[in-house]
Structures are given as structure tokens and as C-alpha cells.
Amino acid sequence: MFNWFVANYTYQVALSETEAGMVNVLSSTSSLFTLILAAIFPSNQADKFTLSKLIAVFLSIIGIVSMMEFFLVKSIN
């Protein structure tokens, strides 16, 4: 419960200090950090690093990048 509070508090502080779009992009990349930390510090056998988990994270990152590109192009025009 404490971790949830700290995560939400820091998210709200980040929103107050910078643009919401940037905060959401950084927040959306948390799956990559979770995959890396779970591979380094597994808590059980299900936390093993697998190719399917890597592909899922990369698809998520590709989606984030494509949305960033879409909004950057849209804001330039």
C-alpha cells in the first residue's frame, strides 16, 4: 500500500512540474523497467525473462513512440 501511495504521489508531483504528455510517456515505459527488474530480481519462477514478455514490452514501446510521432507531426502542421 505504501508503494502505491509513493508512486501516485510522485506521479502527481511530476504532473505539477512538467507537461502531462511527457509524464504519461515516461509512465507508459514502466513496463520496460518492470521487465528488467523482474529479470534481475525474480521473486518466483513466473518472473523469468521470456521472449514473449520481451515482445510484449517492445510492442508497448513501439505504440508509445508511434503515438509521440503522430502528435509531434500533428502539432507541427
PyMOL commands that set and color helices and strands:
alter all, ss='L'
color gray80, all
select helices_A, chain A and resi 2-17+20-28+30-40+45-47+51-76
alter helices_A, ss='H'
color red, helices_A
deselect
rebuild
show_as cartoon
